Structure formats: C-alpha cells, structure tokens
Amino acid sequence: MNSLFHNLDSVKQQRIINAAFEEFMQSGYAKASTNEIVKKAQISKGSLFNYFTSKKDLYVYLIEHSVQIIEKIYEHIDLNERDIFRRLEKIGLYKLHLQKRYPKIFDFLISLKLEESEEVRKEISNRIDTIQEQGVSKIYENIDYSMFREDIDIQKAIEIMNWTMFGFGEKAISQLDTFELVGEEYLKEWESYSNILKSSFYK
C-alpha cells in the first residue's frame, strides 16, 4: 500500500474505507467497481490508484484493517468477568462504537466468508479464519456456566443471546442520532433485554 494513504487526514481515510467496504460487500470482489468506490468516496480514480496499486491491493488492505479491528475487540475482553451477559454487553458496546466509524465493517466481514473469487480466497483464509476461531474461543473463555439452570441447553441459550445482541445493535445504529452518550443509553436499554433473558436462563 502506498504510504500516501496513511498521510491522508483520518476523515478522508475513513470515507475511502467505508466506500470500499460498502461496494465490496454489496457486489463481491469480482464485480466490485472502483468507479463506484471513488464516486462514494468523493475522490478521483487517479487518487485511489495513488493510494493503492490495484483493486486487489485495496481489498487486501481492507482485510488487514478489519483483522486489526477484530483483534482490538478481543483485547477488550475481560476474562475476569465470568457472567456471559456482562461480557457480551461490553463487547457489544465496543462494537457499536466501531460501527460509528465503519458502519459496514461487520457486513464486509460476513461477505468475506461468502466470497468465491479465487483471486482473493487465499488472503481471506490466511487471515480471517484463524482470527475468528481464536476470538470465539476467547469470548467464552472462563465463563461461569453454573449460573445457567440445569434444564437449559447452554449452546442454544448463547445463540439466542447473540441474536438478541445483534438485533439490538442494528436497532441502536438505526435510531441513535448521536454517539456521544451511546455507552450510557446503550447499557440502560440493553439491561432491560438482558434481565428478560437472565430470568429465562439463570437459576
């Protein structure tokens, strides 16, 4: 990647990254148009190829950038917090702050799992598969599963929690006018959902 991209101000970098996330997520690698990316990013095509040598170079950069962001999420996991609800809500809050900067990043990550282009499959598998496996393992490390009722299928309960967190996050992103107080607002509303699930799953 050309160092010129790193020298751009953060707002312009973010605009280019978000435009690329959206186009690759919507169209897939092969059909993605750099013309659409530069249009959404409000830059010239010549500028884009000053920053990145090719469409693949840009795509690989997005993968690496996404991996770095995922790793930061995992770094915020508190292994001393053994309540799965508390741990997931902290992760969800951090993800919500990330989506303030990169609204399509998690959609882009999902699209990587579905990408069929042989030109980029190697780059995807080398970076994404391993980091996701490590992350999932860390998210559920040292959780106190004894808090669950004996008649509850814990795996299914966790899936329900994840679905609820995902849906709540999407709702929050679509409804919030500002992210300035997102932590306080997010936790207060999430707690009402969390209490319902806890009363269903915990002893």
PyMOL CGO cylinders between C-alpha atoms (Angstrom):
from pymol import cmd
from pymol.cgo import CYLINDER

trace = [
    CYLINDER, 0.00, 0.00, 0.00, 1.23, 3.49, -0.85, 0.3, 1, 1, 1, 1, 1, 1,
    CYLINDER, 1.23, 3.49, -0.85, 2.22, 5.50, 2.22, 0.3, 1, 1, 1, 1, 1, 1,
    CYLINDER, 2.22, 5.50, 2.22, 0.27, 8.41, 0.75, 0.3, 1, 1, 1, 1, 1, 1,
    CYLINDER, 0.27, 8.41, 0.75, -2.89, 6.84, 2.13, 0.3, 1, 1, 1, 1, 1, 1,
    CYLINDER, -2.89, 6.84, 2.13, -1.52, 6.91, 5.66, 0.3, 1, 1, 1, 1, 1, 1,
    CYLINDER, -1.52, 6.91, 5.66, -0.70, 10.58, 5.21, 0.3, 1, 1, 1, 1, 1, 1,
    CYLINDER, -0.70, 10.58, 5.21, -4.32, 11.49, 4.48, 0.3, 1, 1, 1, 1, 1, 1,
    CYLINDER, -4.32, 11.49, 4.48, -6.40, 13.03, 7.23, 0.3, 1, 1, 1, 1, 1, 1,
    CYLINDER, -6.40, 13.03, 7.23, -8.46, 10.49, 9.17, 0.3, 1, 1, 1, 1, 1, 1,
    CYLINDER, -8.46, 10.49, 9.17, -11.81, 11.72, 7.84, 0.3, 1, 1, 1, 1, 1, 1,
    CYLINDER, -11.81, 11.72, 7.84, -10.77, 11.15, 4.22, 0.3, 1, 1, 1, 1, 1, 1,
    CYLINDER, -10.77, 11.15, 4.22, -9.24, 7.76, 5.04, 0.3, 1, 1, 1, 1, 1, 1,
    CYLINDER, -9.24, 7.76, 5.04, -12.47, 6.75, 6.74, 0.3, 1, 1, 1, 1, 1, 1,
    CYLINDER, -12.47, 6.75, 6.74, -14.56, 7.89, 3.79, 0.3, 1, 1, 1, 1, 1, 1,
    CYLINDER, -14.56, 7.89, 3.79, -12.49, 5.81, 1.34, 0.3, 1, 1, 1, 1, 1, 1,
    CYLINDER, -12.49, 5.81, 1.34, -12.52, 2.74, 3.59, 0.3, 1, 1, 1, 1, 1, 1,
    CYLINDER, -12.52, 2.74, 3.59, -16.29, 2.94, 4.13, 0.3, 1, 1, 1, 1, 1, 1,
    CYLINDER, -16.29, 2.94, 4.13, -16.95, 3.39, 0.42, 0.3, 1, 1, 1, 1, 1, 1,
    CYLINDER, -16.95, 3.39, 0.42, -14.81, 0.33, -0.34, 0.3, 1, 1, 1, 1, 1, 1,
    CYLINDER, -14.81, 0.33, -0.34, -16.41, -1.73, 2.44, 0.3, 1, 1, 1, 1, 1, 1,
    CYLINDER, -16.41, -1.73, 2.44, -19.85, -1.00, 1.01, 0.3, 1, 1, 1, 1, 1, 1,
    CYLINDER, -19.85, -1.00, 1.01, -19.00, -1.71, -2.62, 0.3, 1, 1, 1, 1, 1, 1,
    CYLINDER, -19.00, -1.71, -2.62, -17.14, -4.97, -1.97, 0.3, 1, 1, 1, 1, 1, 1,
    CYLINDER, -17.14, -4.97, -1.97, -19.84, -6.10, 0.47, 0.3, 1, 1, 1, 1, 1, 1,
    CYLINDER, -19.84, -6.10, 0.47, -22.65, -5.40, -1.99, 0.3, 1, 1, 1, 1, 1, 1,
    CYLINDER, -22.65, -5.40, -1.99, -21.02, -6.60, -5.22, 0.3, 1, 1, 1, 1, 1, 1,
    CYLINDER, -21.02, -6.60, -5.22, -18.39, -9.14, -4.21, 0.3, 1, 1, 1, 1, 1, 1,
    CYLINDER, -18.39, -9.14, -4.21, -14.75, -8.87, -5.22, 0.3, 1, 1, 1, 1, 1, 1,
    CYLINDER, -14.75, -8.87, -5.22, -15.03, -9.73, -8.93, 0.3, 1, 1, 1, 1, 1, 1,
    CYLINDER, -15.03, -9.73, -8.93, -17.93, -7.41, -9.69, 0.3, 1, 1, 1, 1, 1, 1,
    CYLINDER, -17.93, -7.41, -9.69, -16.93, -4.56, -7.39, 0.3, 1, 1, 1, 1, 1, 1,
    CYLINDER, -16.93, -4.56, -7.39, -16.38, -1.32, -9.30, 0.3, 1, 1, 1, 1, 1, 1,
    CYLINDER, -16.38, -1.32, -9.30, -13.59, 1.08, -8.42, 0.3, 1, 1, 1, 1, 1, 1,
    CYLINDER, -13.59, 1.08, -8.42, -15.66, 3.71, -10.26, 0.3, 1, 1, 1, 1, 1, 1,
    CYLINDER, -15.66, 3.71, -10.26, -18.39, 3.26, -7.64, 0.3, 1, 1, 1, 1, 1, 1,
    CYLINDER, -18.39, 3.26, -7.64, -15.86, 3.38, -4.83, 0.3, 1, 1, 1, 1, 1, 1,
    CYLINDER, -15.86, 3.38, -4.83, -14.35, 6.68, -5.92, 0.3, 1, 1, 1, 1, 1, 1,
    CYLINDER, -14.35, 6.68, -5.92, -17.82, 8.12, -6.53, 0.3, 1, 1, 1, 1, 1, 1,
    CYLINDER, -17.82, 8.12, -6.53, -18.94, 7.23, -2.98, 0.3, 1, 1, 1, 1, 1, 1,
    CYLINDER, -18.94, 7.23, -2.98, -15.61, 8.33, -1.52, 0.3, 1, 1, 1, 1, 1, 1,
    CYLINDER, -15.61, 8.33, -1.52, -15.70, 11.64, -3.44, 0.3, 1, 1, 1, 1, 1, 1,
    CYLINDER, -15.70, 11.64, -3.44, -12.21, 11.27, -4.84, 0.3, 1, 1, 1, 1, 1, 1,
    CYLINDER, -12.21, 11.27, -4.84, -10.76, 10.83, -8.31, 0.3, 1, 1, 1, 1, 1, 1,
    CYLINDER, -10.76, 10.83, -8.31, -9.87, 7.41, -9.68, 0.3, 1, 1, 1, 1, 1, 1,
    CYLINDER, -9.87, 7.41, -9.68, -6.29, 8.60, -10.12, 0.3, 1, 1, 1, 1, 1, 1,
    CYLINDER, -6.29, 8.60, -10.12, -6.13, 9.41, -6.42, 0.3, 1, 1, 1, 1, 1, 1,
    CYLINDER, -6.13, 9.41, -6.42, -7.38, 5.94, -5.46, 0.3, 1, 1, 1, 1, 1, 1,
    CYLINDER, -7.38, 5.94, -5.46, -4.65, 4.28, -7.51, 0.3, 1, 1, 1, 1, 1, 1,
    CYLINDER, -4.65, 4.28, -7.51, -2.06, 6.59, -5.99, 0.3, 1, 1, 1, 1, 1, 1,
    CYLINDER, -2.06, 6.59, -5.99, -3.03, 5.13, -2.62, 0.3, 1, 1, 1, 1, 1, 1,
    CYLINDER, -3.03, 5.13, -2.62, -3.45, 1.50, -3.76, 0.3, 1, 1, 1, 1, 1, 1,
    CYLINDER, -3.45, 1.50, -3.76, -1.75, -0.20, -6.68, 0.3, 1, 1, 1, 1, 1, 1,
    CYLINDER, -1.75, -0.20, -6.68, -4.80, -2.21, -7.73, 0.3, 1, 1, 1, 1, 1, 1,
    CYLINDER, -4.80, -2.21, -7.73, -8.30, -3.29, -6.73, 0.3, 1, 1, 1, 1, 1, 1,
    CYLINDER, -8.30, -3.29, -6.73, -6.78, -6.37, -5.10, 0.3, 1, 1, 1, 1, 1, 1,
    CYLINDER, -6.78, -6.37, -5.10, -4.32, -4.22, -3.15, 0.3, 1, 1, 1, 1, 1, 1,
    CYLINDER, -4.32, -4.22, -3.15, -7.26, -2.22, -1.79, 0.3, 1, 1, 1, 1, 1, 1,
    CYLINDER, -7.26, -2.22, -1.79, -9.20, -5.38, -0.95, 0.3, 1, 1, 1, 1, 1, 1,
    CYLINDER, -9.20, -5.38, -0.95, -6.28, -6.95, 0.89, 0.3, 1, 1, 1, 1, 1, 1,
    CYLINDER, -6.28, -6.95, 0.89, -5.81, -3.71, 2.82, 0.3, 1, 1, 1, 1, 1, 1,
    CYLINDER, -5.81, -3.71, 2.82, -9.48, -3.85, 3.91, 0.3, 1, 1, 1, 1, 1, 1,
    CYLINDER, -9.48, -3.85, 3.91, -8.99, -7.42, 5.11, 0.3, 1, 1, 1, 1, 1, 1,
    CYLINDER, -8.99, -7.42, 5.11, -5.92, -6.45, 7.13, 0.3, 1, 1, 1, 1, 1, 1,
    CYLINDER, -5.92, -6.45, 7.13, -7.66, -3.37, 8.51, 0.3, 1, 1, 1, 1, 1, 1,
    CYLINDER, -7.66, -3.37, 8.51, -10.65, -5.47, 9.54, 0.3, 1, 1, 1, 1, 1, 1,
    CYLINDER, -10.65, -5.47, 9.54, -8.42, -8.04, 11.24, 0.3, 1, 1, 1, 1, 1, 1,
    CYLINDER, -8.42, -8.04, 11.24, -6.74, -5.30, 13.26, 0.3, 1, 1, 1, 1, 1, 1,
    CYLINDER, -6.74, -5.30, 13.26, -10.16, -4.06, 14.37, 0.3, 1, 1, 1, 1, 1, 1,
    CYLINDER, -10.16, -4.06, 14.37, -11.28, -7.58, 15.34, 0.3, 1, 1, 1, 1, 1, 1,
    CYLINDER, -11.28, -7.58, 15.34, -8.09, -8.02, 17.36, 0.3, 1, 1, 1, 1, 1, 1,
    CYLINDER, -8.09, -8.02, 17.36, -8.86, -4.79, 19.24, 0.3, 1, 1, 1, 1, 1, 1,
    CYLINDER, -8.86, -4.79, 19.24, -12.31, -6.15, 20.12, 0.3, 1, 1, 1, 1, 1, 1,
    CYLINDER, -12.31, -6.15, 20.12, -10.73, -9.30, 21.55, 0.3, 1, 1, 1, 1, 1, 1,
    CYLINDER, -10.73, -9.30, 21.55, -8.23, -7.19, 23.51, 0.3, 1, 1, 1, 1, 1, 1,
    CYLINDER, -8.23, -7.19, 23.51, -11.17, -5.56, 25.30, 0.3, 1, 1, 1, 1, 1, 1,
    CYLINDER, -11.17, -5.56, 25.30, -12.49, -8.89, 26.60, 0.3, 1, 1, 1, 1, 1, 1,
    CYLINDER, -12.49, -8.89, 26.60, -12.29, -9.01, 30.38, 0.3, 1, 1, 1, 1, 1, 1,
    CYLINDER, -12.29, -9.01, 30.38, -11.60, -12.63, 31.31, 0.3, 1, 1, 1, 1, 1, 1,
    CYLINDER, -11.60, -12.63, 31.31, -12.27, -11.80, 34.95, 0.3, 1, 1, 1, 1, 1, 1,
    CYLINDER, -12.27, -11.80, 34.95, -15.89, -11.09, 34.04, 0.3, 1, 1, 1, 1, 1, 1,
    CYLINDER, -15.89, -11.09, 34.04, -17.45, -14.56, 34.24, 0.3, 1, 1, 1, 1, 1, 1,
    CYLINDER, -17.45, -14.56, 34.24, -21.07, -13.57, 33.62, 0.3, 1, 1, 1, 1, 1, 1,
    CYLINDER, -21.07, -13.57, 33.62, -21.72, -14.19, 29.91, 0.3, 1, 1, 1, 1, 1, 1,
    CYLINDER, -21.72, -14.19, 29.91, -24.32, -11.39, 29.79, 0.3, 1, 1, 1, 1, 1, 1,
    CYLINDER, -24.32, -11.39, 29.79, -21.92, -8.81, 31.17, 0.3, 1, 1, 1, 1, 1, 1,
    CYLINDER, -21.92, -8.81, 31.17, -19.13, -9.94, 28.89, 0.3, 1, 1, 1, 1, 1, 1,
    CYLINDER, -19.13, -9.94, 28.89, -21.28, -9.85, 25.76, 0.3, 1, 1, 1, 1, 1, 1,
    CYLINDER, -21.28, -9.85, 25.76, -22.74, -6.44, 26.57, 0.3, 1, 1, 1, 1, 1, 1,
    CYLINDER, -22.74, -6.44, 26.57, -19.24, -4.96, 26.93, 0.3, 1, 1, 1, 1, 1, 1,
    CYLINDER, -19.24, -4.96, 26.93, -18.22, -6.47, 23.59, 0.3, 1, 1, 1, 1, 1, 1,
    CYLINDER, -18.22, -6.47, 23.59, -21.45, -5.20, 22.02, 0.3, 1, 1, 1, 1, 1, 1,
    CYLINDER, -21.45, -5.20, 22.02, -20.84, -1.69, 23.31, 0.3, 1, 1, 1, 1, 1, 1,
    CYLINDER, -20.84, -1.69, 23.31, -17.34, -1.63, 21.84, 0.3, 1, 1, 1, 1, 1, 1,
    CYLINDER, -17.34, -1.63, 21.84, -18.65, -2.95, 18.51, 0.3, 1, 1, 1, 1, 1, 1,
    CYLINDER, -18.65, -2.95, 18.51, -21.27, -0.23, 18.46, 0.3, 1, 1, 1, 1, 1, 1,
    CYLINDER, -21.27, -0.23, 18.46, -18.59, 2.43, 18.84, 0.3, 1, 1, 1, 1, 1, 1,
    CYLINDER, -18.59, 2.43, 18.84, -16.64, 0.84, 15.97, 0.3, 1, 1, 1, 1, 1, 1,
    CYLINDER, -16.64, 0.84, 15.97, -19.72, 0.96, 13.76, 0.3, 1, 1, 1, 1, 1, 1,
    CYLINDER, -19.72, 0.96, 13.76, -19.90, 4.68, 14.34, 0.3, 1, 1, 1, 1, 1, 1,
    CYLINDER, -19.90, 4.68, 14.34, -16.68, 4.91, 12.32, 0.3, 1, 1, 1, 1, 1, 1,
    CYLINDER, -16.68, 4.91, 12.32, -17.23, 1.96, 9.97, 0.3, 1, 1, 1, 1, 1, 1,
    CYLINDER, -17.23, 1.96, 9.97, -20.98, 1.23, 9.54, 0.3, 1, 1, 1, 1, 1, 1,
    CYLINDER, -20.98, 1.23, 9.54, -20.43, -1.62, 7.04, 0.3, 1, 1, 1, 1, 1, 1,
    CYLINDER, -20.43, -1.62, 7.04, -17.41, -3.32, 8.57, 0.3, 1, 1, 1, 1, 1, 1,
    CYLINDER, -17.41, -3.32, 8.57, -19.26, -6.31, 10.02, 0.3, 1, 1, 1, 1, 1, 1,
    CYLINDER, -19.26, -6.31, 10.02, -21.28, -6.75, 6.83, 0.3, 1, 1, 1, 1, 1, 1,
    CYLINDER, -21.28, -6.75, 6.83, -17.97, -6.76, 4.95, 0.3, 1, 1, 1, 1, 1, 1,
    CYLINDER, -17.97, -6.76, 4.95, -16.58, -9.41, 7.30, 0.3, 1, 1, 1, 1, 1, 1,
    CYLINDER, -16.58, -9.41, 7.30, -19.64, -11.58, 6.69, 0.3, 1, 1, 1, 1, 1, 1,
    CYLINDER, -19.64, -11.58, 6.69, -19.19, -11.14, 2.93, 0.3, 1, 1, 1, 1, 1, 1,
    CYLINDER, -19.19, -11.14, 2.93, -15.62, -12.47, 3.21, 0.3, 1, 1, 1, 1, 1, 1,
    CYLINDER, -15.62, -12.47, 3.21, -16.96, -15.85, 4.32, 0.3, 1, 1, 1, 1, 1, 1,
    CYLINDER, -16.96, -15.85, 4.32, -19.12, -15.95, 1.19, 0.3, 1, 1, 1, 1, 1, 1,
    CYLINDER, -19.12, -15.95, 1.19, -16.52, -14.64, -1.27, 0.3, 1, 1, 1, 1, 1, 1,
    CYLINDER, -16.52, -14.64, -1.27, -15.90, -17.10, -4.11, 0.3, 1, 1, 1, 1, 1, 1,
    CYLINDER, -15.90, -17.10, -4.11, -13.19, -15.33, -6.12, 0.3, 1, 1, 1, 1, 1, 1,
    CYLINDER, -13.19, -15.33, -6.12, -10.06, -17.49, -6.26, 0.3, 1, 1, 1, 1, 1, 1,
    CYLINDER, -10.06, -17.49, -6.26, -8.01, -14.33, -6.67, 0.3, 1, 1, 1, 1, 1, 1,
    CYLINDER, -8.01, -14.33, -6.67, -8.57, -13.41, -3.02, 0.3, 1, 1, 1, 1, 1, 1,
    CYLINDER, -8.57, -13.41, -3.02, -9.64, -16.64, -1.29, 0.3, 1, 1, 1, 1, 1, 1,
    CYLINDER, -9.64, -16.64, -1.29, -6.11, -17.33, -0.05, 0.3, 1, 1, 1, 1, 1, 1,
    CYLINDER, -6.11, -17.33, -0.05, -5.80, -13.88, 1.56, 0.3, 1, 1, 1, 1, 1, 1,
    CYLINDER, -5.80, -13.88, 1.56, -9.16, -14.33, 3.25, 0.3, 1, 1, 1, 1, 1, 1,
    CYLINDER, -9.16, -14.33, 3.25, -8.50, -17.80, 4.65, 0.3, 1, 1, 1, 1, 1, 1,
    CYLINDER, -8.50, -17.80, 4.65, -5.00, -16.90, 5.81, 0.3, 1, 1, 1, 1, 1, 1,
    CYLINDER, -5.00, -16.90, 5.81, -6.19, -14.01, 7.96, 0.3, 1, 1, 1, 1, 1, 1,
    CYLINDER, -6.19, -14.01, 7.96, -9.89, -14.23, 8.74, 0.3, 1, 1, 1, 1, 1, 1,
    CYLINDER, -9.89, -14.23, 8.74, -10.45, -17.91, 9.57, 0.3, 1, 1, 1, 1, 1, 1,
    CYLINDER, -10.45, -17.91, 9.57, -7.73, -18.08, 12.22, 0.3, 1, 1, 1, 1, 1, 1,
    CYLINDER, -7.73, -18.08, 12.22, -8.53, -14.79, 13.94, 0.3, 1, 1, 1, 1, 1, 1,
    CYLINDER, -8.53, -14.79, 13.94, -12.24, -15.62, 14.17, 0.3, 1, 1, 1, 1, 1, 1,
    CYLINDER, -12.24, -15.62, 14.17, -11.56, -19.04, 15.68, 0.3, 1, 1, 1, 1, 1, 1,
    CYLINDER, -11.56, -19.04, 15.68, -9.24, -17.51, 18.27, 0.3, 1, 1, 1, 1, 1, 1,
    CYLINDER, -9.24, -17.51, 18.27, -11.74, -14.77, 19.04, 0.3, 1, 1, 1, 1, 1, 1,
    CYLINDER, -11.74, -14.77, 19.04, -14.71, -17.07, 19.57, 0.3, 1, 1, 1, 1, 1, 1,
    CYLINDER, -14.71, -17.07, 19.57, -12.60, -19.18, 21.91, 0.3, 1, 1, 1, 1, 1, 1,
    CYLINDER, -12.60, -19.18, 21.91, -11.60, -16.13, 23.94, 0.3, 1, 1, 1, 1, 1, 1,
    CYLINDER, -11.60, -16.13, 23.94, -15.14, -14.70, 24.16, 0.3, 1, 1, 1, 1, 1, 1,
    CYLINDER, -15.14, -14.70, 24.16, -16.33, -17.80, 26.01, 0.3, 1, 1, 1, 1, 1, 1,
    CYLINDER, -16.33, -17.80, 26.01, -13.18, -18.48, 28.00, 0.3, 1, 1, 1, 1, 1, 1,
    CYLINDER, -13.18, -18.48, 28.00, -13.60, -18.69, 31.80, 0.3, 1, 1, 1, 1, 1, 1,
    CYLINDER, -13.60, -18.69, 31.80, -17.39, -18.18, 31.70, 0.3, 1, 1, 1, 1, 1, 1,
    CYLINDER, -17.39, -18.18, 31.70, -19.29, -19.44, 34.76, 0.3, 1, 1, 1, 1, 1, 1,
    CYLINDER, -19.29, -19.44, 34.76, -21.80, -21.80, 33.16, 0.3, 1, 1, 1, 1, 1, 1,
    CYLINDER, -21.80, -21.80, 33.16, -23.03, -22.95, 36.56, 0.3, 1, 1, 1, 1, 1, 1,
    CYLINDER, -23.03, -22.95, 36.56, -25.21, -19.85, 36.62, 0.3, 1, 1, 1, 1, 1, 1,
    CYLINDER, -25.21, -19.85, 36.62, -27.48, -21.44, 33.99, 0.3, 1, 1, 1, 1, 1, 1,
    CYLINDER, -27.48, -21.44, 33.99, -30.40, -23.62, 35.00, 0.3, 1, 1, 1, 1, 1, 1,
    CYLINDER, -30.40, -23.62, 35.00, -29.74, -27.34, 34.63, 0.3, 1, 1, 1, 1, 1, 1,
    CYLINDER, -29.74, -27.34, 34.63, -32.62, -27.80, 32.16, 0.3, 1, 1, 1, 1, 1, 1,
    CYLINDER, -32.62, -27.80, 32.16, -31.28, -25.16, 29.77, 0.3, 1, 1, 1, 1, 1, 1,
    CYLINDER, -31.28, -25.16, 29.77, -29.38, -26.02, 26.58, 0.3, 1, 1, 1, 1, 1, 1,
    CYLINDER, -29.38, -26.02, 26.58, -26.50, -23.60, 27.11, 0.3, 1, 1, 1, 1, 1, 1,
    CYLINDER, -26.50, -23.60, 27.11, -25.39, -23.53, 23.47, 0.3, 1, 1, 1, 1, 1, 1,
    CYLINDER, -25.39, -23.53, 23.47, -28.87, -22.59, 22.29, 0.3, 1, 1, 1, 1, 1, 1,
    CYLINDER, -28.87, -22.59, 22.29, -29.18, -20.01, 25.08, 0.3, 1, 1, 1, 1, 1, 1,
    CYLINDER, -29.18, -20.01, 25.08, -25.95, -18.38, 23.91, 0.3, 1, 1, 1, 1, 1, 1,
    CYLINDER, -25.95, -18.38, 23.91, -27.20, -18.34, 20.33, 0.3, 1, 1, 1, 1, 1, 1,
    CYLINDER, -27.20, -18.34, 20.33, -30.36, -16.55, 21.49, 0.3, 1, 1, 1, 1, 1, 1,
    CYLINDER, -30.36, -16.55, 21.49, -28.22, -14.03, 23.39, 0.3, 1, 1, 1, 1, 1, 1,
    CYLINDER, -28.22, -14.03, 23.39, -26.08, -13.40, 20.32, 0.3, 1, 1, 1, 1, 1, 1,
    CYLINDER, -26.08, -13.40, 20.32, -29.14, -12.94, 18.09, 0.3, 1, 1, 1, 1, 1, 1,
    CYLINDER, -29.14, -12.94, 18.09, -30.60, -10.52, 20.60, 0.3, 1, 1, 1, 1, 1, 1,
    CYLINDER, -30.60, -10.52, 20.60, -27.36, -8.55, 20.84, 0.3, 1, 1, 1, 1, 1, 1,
    CYLINDER, -27.36, -8.55, 20.84, -27.05, -8.40, 17.05, 0.3, 1, 1, 1, 1, 1, 1,
    CYLINDER, -27.05, -8.40, 17.05, -30.63, -7.23, 16.60, 0.3, 1, 1, 1, 1, 1, 1,
    CYLINDER, -30.63, -7.23, 16.60, -30.32, -4.68, 19.38, 0.3, 1, 1, 1, 1, 1, 1,
    CYLINDER, -30.32, -4.68, 19.38, -27.10, -3.33, 17.88, 0.3, 1, 1, 1, 1, 1, 1,
    CYLINDER, -27.10, -3.33, 17.88, -28.74, -2.89, 14.48, 0.3, 1, 1, 1, 1, 1, 1,
    CYLINDER, -28.74, -2.89, 14.48, -31.68, -1.14, 16.10, 0.3, 1, 1, 1, 1, 1, 1,
    CYLINDER, -31.68, -1.14, 16.10, -29.40, 1.18, 18.07, 0.3, 1, 1, 1, 1, 1, 1,
    CYLINDER, -29.40, 1.18, 18.07, -27.39, 2.14, 14.99, 0.3, 1, 1, 1, 1, 1, 1,
    CYLINDER, -27.39, 2.14, 14.99, -30.54, 2.97, 13.00, 0.3, 1, 1, 1, 1, 1, 1,
    CYLINDER, -30.54, 2.97, 13.00, -32.15, 5.01, 15.78, 0.3, 1, 1, 1, 1, 1, 1,
    CYLINDER, -32.15, 5.01, 15.78, -29.34, 6.88, 17.51, 0.3, 1, 1, 1, 1, 1, 1,
    CYLINDER, -29.34, 6.88, 17.51, -28.88, 10.47, 16.37, 0.3, 1, 1, 1, 1, 1, 1,
    CYLINDER, -28.88, 10.47, 16.37, -25.60, 10.84, 18.23, 0.3, 1, 1, 1, 1, 1, 1,
    CYLINDER, -25.60, 10.84, 18.23, -22.99, 8.50, 19.65, 0.3, 1, 1, 1, 1, 1, 1,
    CYLINDER, -22.99, 8.50, 19.65, -21.82, 10.97, 22.29, 0.3, 1, 1, 1, 1, 1, 1,
    CYLINDER, -21.82, 10.97, 22.29, -23.72, 9.25, 25.13, 0.3, 1, 1, 1, 1, 1, 1,
    CYLINDER, -23.72, 9.25, 25.13, -24.05, 5.88, 23.48, 0.3, 1, 1, 1, 1, 1, 1,
    CYLINDER, -24.05, 5.88, 23.48, -22.47, 3.99, 26.39, 0.3, 1, 1, 1, 1, 1, 1,
    CYLINDER, -22.47, 3.99, 26.39, -24.96, 5.12, 28.99, 0.3, 1, 1, 1, 1, 1, 1,
    CYLINDER, -24.96, 5.12, 28.99, -28.00, 4.87, 26.70, 0.3, 1, 1, 1, 1, 1, 1,
    CYLINDER, -28.00, 4.87, 26.70, -26.93, 1.54, 25.26, 0.3, 1, 1, 1, 1, 1, 1,
    CYLINDER, -26.93, 1.54, 25.26, -26.33, -0.15, 28.61, 0.3, 1, 1, 1, 1, 1, 1,
    CYLINDER, -26.33, -0.15, 28.61, -29.56, 1.15, 30.12, 0.3, 1, 1, 1, 1, 1, 1,
    CYLINDER, -29.56, 1.15, 30.12, -31.74, -0.18, 27.31, 0.3, 1, 1, 1, 1, 1, 1,
    CYLINDER, -31.74, -0.18, 27.31, -29.76, -3.41, 26.89, 0.3, 1, 1, 1, 1, 1, 1,
    CYLINDER, -29.76, -3.41, 26.89, -30.22, -4.14, 30.59, 0.3, 1, 1, 1, 1, 1, 1,
    CYLINDER, -30.22, -4.14, 30.59, -33.99, -4.44, 30.10, 0.3, 1, 1, 1, 1, 1, 1,
    CYLINDER, -33.99, -4.44, 30.10, -33.44, -7.11, 27.42, 0.3, 1, 1, 1, 1, 1, 1,
    CYLINDER, -33.44, -7.11, 27.42, -30.69, -8.77, 29.43, 0.3, 1, 1, 1, 1, 1, 1,
    CYLINDER, -30.69, -8.77, 29.43, -32.92, -9.08, 32.52, 0.3, 1, 1, 1, 1, 1, 1,
    CYLINDER, -32.92, -9.08, 32.52, -35.58, -10.91, 30.50, 0.3, 1, 1, 1, 1, 1, 1,
    CYLINDER, -35.58, -10.91, 30.50, -33.04, -13.38, 29.16, 0.3, 1, 1, 1, 1, 1, 1,
    CYLINDER, -33.04, -13.38, 29.16, -31.42, -13.87, 32.55, 0.3, 1, 1, 1, 1, 1, 1,
    CYLINDER, -31.42, -13.87, 32.55, -34.77, -14.66, 34.16, 0.3, 1, 1, 1, 1, 1, 1,
    CYLINDER, -34.77, -14.66, 34.16, -35.28, -17.31, 31.48, 0.3, 1, 1, 1, 1, 1, 1,
    CYLINDER, -35.28, -17.31, 31.48, -31.82, -18.90, 31.53, 0.3, 1, 1, 1, 1, 1, 1,
    CYLINDER, -31.82, -18.90, 31.53, -30.30, -18.37, 35.00, 0.3, 1, 1, 1, 1, 1, 1,
    CYLINDER, -30.30, -18.37, 35.00, -31.11, -20.10, 38.25, 0.3, 1, 1, 1, 1, 1, 1,
]
cmd.load_cgo(trace, "trace")
